[in-house]
């Protein structure tokens, strides 16, 4: 039976390992932390949002980014200190602007395809993850924002997604707790929300039940193509180095994917784009009643919300280009707390848990899913802000490619 190594225990690594195991392959997952889903898959915005599939590659994004560079609380912030990685990434970002529409449509289709797999896996494996299938409401504060969202809706429709315009009165019916003045909005009934950490942990446990070997606390130090691929790793960061050989490897290592790809002769220009979130603990009946039940996207503030169970409200957003810096900055958290106080004044923000994670983002906002230059090398990485939304679809795509490659190599059909 072909042996496959999966590097990375976040949402993309775990879904990949699970999809491979369902095909009867022998899978070992390496994760440098002691548990799965402790980085970008720990406390994101909680949305499974095909409606948020718009690529960022546009001149309007560039203009906004330049205007916001001197604001510490800006939704999009770029550290002006240059680095070759950052410069090359932004050069490719600009080069992808002509493909903005086609990339938006492609990601929309992937997001829709992902739903059936993800929801089916959760039902089959009995995974509880605070799922709500109540749609997502995009709110627009002015006419310009509304008209831009209308143009995006037409692109989403090309990808097969229905997102309808709603009036301020309809918005109040969808989410009565929302306070403030809005020009209008758009509602995507088919979108949903949940807790990514709970889902990833539950699917990791399901993968183990299906025979996946989980190697936690494994810091991968070297990848060598030797017919197959040799994975050299140290246990718990500084233990003795070990090595294991596999027929194939799938890199799902988030922001570490770039360095691992270089070991295998591939260029995967993933950049770490920091996002922030807060989890508001709804510690009393008044806060629970005043908190939203619908999931929201505020396009102007670049923030999203998800209600996680009865007593948690997740608010997330912003994008910070600052290398591998993982600091949780107070001036980046404050706008999220202020937003809750403005839009949901009855919610107490006395107990707020801040978090920051590094989104692995490709310059064209489309994940890298496919083979590398060498036989037996594959990538499923660079999902950016759509990691959870796209993960089940890209896992299925890469698992099918790995299965086909192994079958061709062995010239025998693999177990289904």
C-alpha positions as a printed Julia matrix, in Angstrom:
416×3 Matrix{Float64}:
   0.0    0.0     0.0
   1.44   3.43   -0.92
   2.57   5.51    2.06
   1.83   9.24    2.11
   3.22  11.93    4.41
   1.11  15.01    5.09
   3.01  17.96    6.55
   0.81  20.23    8.66
  -1.99  19.64   11.16
  -4.2   22.64   10.47
  -7.48  22.51    8.58
  -5.89  21.8     5.18
  -3.55  19.11    6.5
  -6.23  17.33    8.5
  -8.79  17.39    5.67
  -6.1   16.15    3.26
  -5.1   13.28    5.56
  -8.74  12.36    6.04
  -9.51  12.43    2.29
  -6.46  10.25    1.59
  -7.43   7.77    4.31
 -10.92   7.45    2.83
  -9.19   6.26   -0.35
  -7.44   3.47    1.49
  -3.97   5.01    1.49
  -1.47   4.69    4.34
  -1.13   8.19    5.77
   1.17   9.78    8.36
   0.55  13.37    9.4
   3.35  15.47   10.89
   2.45  18.5    13.02
   4.99  20.57   14.92
   2.6   21.41   17.76
   1.42  18.89   20.33
  -2.16  19.16   19.09
  -3.91  19.92   15.78
  -5.31  23.3    14.72
  -3.23  25.56   16.97
  -2.23  28.2    14.41
  -4.42  29.78   11.7
  -7.09  27.12   12.35
  -7.5   28.01   16.0
  -9.75  31.08   16.25
 -10.66  32.45   12.83
 -13.91  34.23   11.95
 -15.85  30.99   11.91
 -17.45  31.51    8.51
 -17.92  28.96    5.74
 -18.44  31.76    3.3
 -18.55  31.27   -0.44
 -19.88  34.84   -0.45
 -16.46  36.03    0.73
 -14.59  34.51   -2.23
 -13.76  37.84   -3.88
 -10.06  38.05   -4.76
  -8.21  41.0    -3.23
  -6.29  41.76   -6.42
  -7.65  45.14   -7.51
  -6.39  48.68   -7.82
  -8.94  49.81   -5.22
  -7.29  47.48   -2.69
  -3.88  48.94   -3.57
  -5.14  52.5    -3.13
  -6.74  51.7     0.22
  -3.6   49.96    1.42
  -1.44  52.96    0.57
  -3.87  55.34    2.29
  -3.96  53.2     5.43
  -0.21  52.68    5.84
   0.13  55.36    8.52
  -2.9   54.22   10.54
  -2.2   51.64   13.23
  -5.88  50.67   13.38
  -6.36  50.36    9.6
  -8.19  47.27    8.29
  -5.23  46.6     5.98
  -1.75  47.43    7.25
   1.6   46.97    5.52
   4.87  47.25    7.41
   6.93  49.53    5.1
  10.2   47.72    5.92
  11.17  45.95    2.67
  12.12  42.32    2.28
  12.67  40.28   -0.86
   9.8   37.97    0.07
   7.37  40.84    0.58
   8.45  42.66   -2.59
   8.18  39.54   -4.74
   4.78  38.73   -3.27
   3.39  42.21   -3.98
   4.84  42.15   -7.5
   2.92  38.94   -8.17
  -0.16  40.41   -6.45
  -0.13  43.3    -8.93
   0.46  40.95  -11.85
  -2.68  39.01  -10.87
  -4.98  42.06  -11.03
  -6.07  41.25  -14.62
  -7.24  37.84  -13.34
  -9.34  39.27  -10.48
 -12.66  38.21  -12.0
 -11.66  34.7   -13.1
  -9.98  33.98   -9.75
 -13.06  35.17   -7.85
 -15.28  32.88   -9.91
 -12.89  29.94   -9.49
 -12.76  30.31   -5.7
 -16.55  30.6    -5.56
 -16.92  27.3    -7.36
 -14.41  25.65   -5.04
 -16.23  26.99   -1.97
 -19.57  25.62   -3.14
 -18.03  22.23   -3.93
 -16.45  22.12   -0.46
 -19.77  22.31    1.37
 -21.09  18.88    0.46
 -17.87  17.16    1.52
 -17.46  19.07    4.77
 -21.05  18.74    5.94
 -21.14  15.1     4.9
 -17.95  14.29    6.8
 -19.28  16.02    9.92
 -22.51  14.01    9.8
 -20.76  10.73    9.09
 -18.17  11.19   11.84
 -20.5   12.79   14.4
 -18.48  16.03   14.67
 -20.1   18.79   16.73
 -18.7   22.23   15.91
 -21.37  24.82   16.79
 -22.63  24.78   13.22
 -25.28  27.31   12.18
 -26.79  27.17    8.7
 -28.49  30.56    8.83
 -26.71  32.4     6.03
 -24.35  35.38    6.06
 -25.38  39.03    5.85
 -23.0   41.53    4.19
 -23.7   45.08    5.39
 -22.9   48.16    3.3
 -22.61  51.58    4.91
 -22.8   53.74    1.77
 -23.86  53.71   -1.88
 -20.33  53.11   -3.19
 -19.9   50.05   -0.98
 -23.3   48.73   -2.02
 -22.56  49.16   -5.72
 -19.2   47.41   -5.37
 -20.91  44.54   -3.56
 -23.48  44.34   -6.37
 -20.67  43.92   -8.9
 -19.12  41.2    -6.74
 -22.5   39.45   -6.51
 -22.58  39.17  -10.29
 -19.18  37.45  -10.23
 -20.33  35.12   -7.44
 -23.35  34.25   -9.56
 -21.03  33.19  -12.38
 -19.52  30.77   -9.88
 -22.95  29.39   -9.01
 -23.68  31.32   -5.81
 -26.92  33.14   -5.13
 -26.51  36.33   -3.06
 -29.46  38.7    -2.97
 -29.65  42.4    -2.22
 -31.57  43.4     0.92
 -32.88  46.73    2.17
 -32.1   48.16    5.64
 -35.56  47.02    6.73
 -34.86  43.48    5.54
 -31.5   43.59    7.29
 -33.24  44.35   10.57
 -35.51  41.36   10.03
 -32.48  39.11    9.43
 -30.6   40.46   12.47
 -32.78  42.54   14.84
 -29.88  43.19   17.26
 -27.82  45.13   14.68
 -27.53  48.85   15.48
 -26.42  51.65   13.15
 -27.23  53.25    9.81
 -26.7   51.2     6.67
 -27.33  51.86    3.01
 -28.26  48.24    2.34
 -26.74  44.79    2.19
 -26.56  41.37    0.61
 -27.68  38.07    2.07
 -26.29  34.62    1.19
 -28.71  32.08    2.58
 -26.55  29.05    1.71
 -23.5   30.17    3.75
 -22.95  28.97    7.3
 -20.74  29.24   10.38
 -19.08  27.15   13.06
 -15.99  26.65   15.21
 -13.02  25.72   12.99
 -10.97  24.45   15.92
 -13.68  22.05   17.08
 -14.2   20.82   13.54
 -10.5   20.26   12.84
  -9.91  18.43   16.13
 -12.98  16.26   15.5
 -11.87  15.41   11.96
  -8.33  14.65   13.18
  -9.8   12.13   15.6
 -11.91  10.66   12.79
  -8.79  10.38   10.61
  -7.01   8.46   13.37
  -9.94   6.07   13.57
  -9.49   5.49    9.83
  -5.84   4.58   10.33
  -3.98   7.87    9.94
  -0.85   7.98   12.11
  -0.58  11.35   13.83
   2.93  12.46   14.76
   2.57  15.54   16.95
   5.44  17.62   18.28
   7.31  16.86   15.06
   9.35  19.73   13.67
  10.13  18.81   10.05
  13.74  19.84    9.41
  14.44  18.41    5.97
  12.63  16.91    2.99
  14.7   14.85    0.53
  13.44  13.43   -2.77
  14.91   9.92   -2.9
  12.7    8.05   -5.32
   9.94   8.85   -2.87
  10.42  11.48   -0.18
  12.4   11.24    3.07
  11.01  13.28    5.96
  13.55  14.2     8.64
  12.1   15.63   11.83
  12.87  16.35   15.46
  10.44  15.42   18.21
   9.17  18.24   20.44
  11.47  20.72   18.72
  14.83  19.69   20.15
  14.77  15.91   20.48
  16.9   13.51   18.44
  16.36  13.79   14.7
  14.51  10.94   13.02
  13.72  10.12    9.41
  11.04   8.17    7.58
  10.58   7.39    3.89
   7.31   7.76    1.98
   6.07   7.2    -1.55
   4.66  10.75   -1.65
   4.34  13.89    0.43
   1.65  16.58    0.54
   2.75  19.96    1.9
  -0.09  21.56    3.88
   2.13  23.53    6.23
   0.57  26.98    6.06
   3.13  29.76    6.2
   5.96  27.2     6.51
   5.11  25.78    3.08
   7.41  28.18    1.24
  10.54  26.99    3.06
   9.57  23.31    2.77
   8.87  23.7    -0.96
  12.33  25.21   -1.47
  13.87  22.0    -0.08
  12.14  20.12   -2.88
  13.1   22.55   -5.63
   9.71  24.28   -5.86
   8.71  27.91   -5.44
   5.48  28.38   -3.49
   5.23  32.09   -2.72
   3.05  31.93    0.38
   3.14  35.07    2.53
   2.0   35.22    6.2
  -0.88  37.73    6.36
  -1.77  38.28    9.99
  -5.41  38.37   11.0
  -6.88  39.16   14.4
  -9.93  37.96   16.26
 -11.66  38.39   19.56
 -13.95  35.94   21.28
 -16.5   37.82   23.34
 -17.73  35.73   26.25
 -21.46  36.33   26.57
 -21.46  35.97   30.33
 -25.03  36.92   31.16
 -28.61  36.79   29.85
 -28.46  40.44   28.73
 -25.35  39.94   26.58
 -26.67  36.72   25.1
 -29.92  38.42   24.16
 -28.14  41.46   22.65
 -25.63  39.47   20.6
 -26.31  38.64   16.94
 -27.48  35.23   15.84
 -26.89  35.92   12.14
 -23.35  35.94   10.8
 -22.22  39.31    9.46
 -19.61  40.8     7.15
 -18.95  44.54    7.44
 -17.24  45.4     4.16
 -16.13  48.86    5.28
 -14.53  47.66    8.52
 -13.33  44.37    6.95
 -14.75  42.44    9.92
 -16.84  39.28   10.22
 -18.87  37.81   13.08
 -20.07  34.36   14.04
 -22.17  33.22   16.98
 -20.53  30.11   18.4
 -23.02  28.32   20.58
 -25.04  30.25   23.14
 -22.27  32.02   24.99
 -19.54  33.05   22.49
 -19.35  35.72   19.8
 -16.38  35.63   17.44
 -15.34  38.85   15.66
 -12.42  38.67   13.25
 -10.74  40.51   10.42
  -8.03  42.91    9.33
  -4.93  42.04    7.32
  -1.39  42.84    8.4
   1.67  42.33    6.2
   4.44  42.11    8.78
   6.33  38.91    8.06
   6.18  36.1    10.6
   5.42  38.46   13.47
   2.85  36.84   15.77
   2.45  39.67   18.29
  -1.09  40.49   19.38
  -1.16  44.28   19.16
  -3.54  46.24   21.35
  -4.1   48.87   18.63
  -5.25  46.11   16.26
  -7.57  44.49   18.79
  -9.22  47.76   19.91
 -11.14  48.34   16.62
 -12.73  44.9    16.94
 -13.93  45.65   20.48
 -15.12  49.12   19.43
 -17.06  47.6    16.53
 -18.95  45.28   18.9
 -19.79  48.19   21.19
 -21.07  50.29   18.27
 -23.07  47.63   16.44
 -24.27  45.62   19.45
 -24.26  48.07   22.39
 -26.05  45.67   24.7
 -23.2   43.15   24.57
 -20.75  43.32   27.45
 -17.12  43.37   26.29
 -15.76  42.84   29.79
 -14.52  39.35   28.92
 -12.76  39.37   25.56
 -10.13  36.82   24.45
  -7.79  38.25   21.76
  -5.99  36.13   19.17
  -3.82  36.57   16.08
  -2.97  34.06   13.37
  -0.92  34.05   10.18
  -2.97  33.28    7.09
  -0.93  31.51    4.38
  -1.76  33.55    1.28
  -0.76  33.2    -2.36
  -0.36  36.43   -4.37
  -3.36  35.68   -6.61
  -5.53  34.59   -3.63
  -5.95  31.12   -5.17
  -4.52  28.17   -3.2
  -1.7   26.08   -4.63
  -3.22  22.64   -5.2
  -1.28  20.19   -7.31
   2.03  18.44   -7.95
   5.53  19.83   -7.6
   8.41  19.37  -10.02
   9.53  16.04   -8.61
   7.55  12.8    -8.59
   5.68  12.18   -5.36
   5.6   15.84   -4.29
   2.25  17.61   -3.92
   0.95  20.88   -2.43
  -2.31  21.91   -0.81
  -1.57  25.27    0.73
  -1.96  29.04    0.46
  -5.71  29.28    1.14
  -5.47  32.66    2.86
  -8.7   33.94    4.41
 -10.69  31.07    2.82
  -8.88  28.18    4.47
 -11.85  26.51    6.11
 -14.24  27.49    3.33
 -12.17  25.78    0.61
 -10.45  23.03    2.59
 -12.74  20.08    1.92
 -12.75  20.71   -1.83
  -9.0   21.14   -2.16
  -8.45  18.08    0.04
 -10.57  16.01   -2.32
  -8.75  17.42   -5.36
  -5.26  16.7    -4.04
  -6.23  13.28   -2.66
  -7.52  12.26   -6.09
  -4.27  13.44   -7.69
  -2.12  11.55   -5.18
  -4.21   8.4    -5.6
  -3.91   8.58   -9.39
  -0.15   9.16   -9.24
   0.38   6.23   -6.89
  -1.79   3.97   -9.02
   0.18   4.93  -12.11
   3.47   4.3   -10.33
   2.35   0.89   -9.07
   0.35   0.08  -12.22
  -2.33  -1.43  -10.0
  -5.69   0.03   -8.9
  -5.85   1.29   -5.35
  -8.61   0.58   -2.86
 -11.55   2.96   -3.16
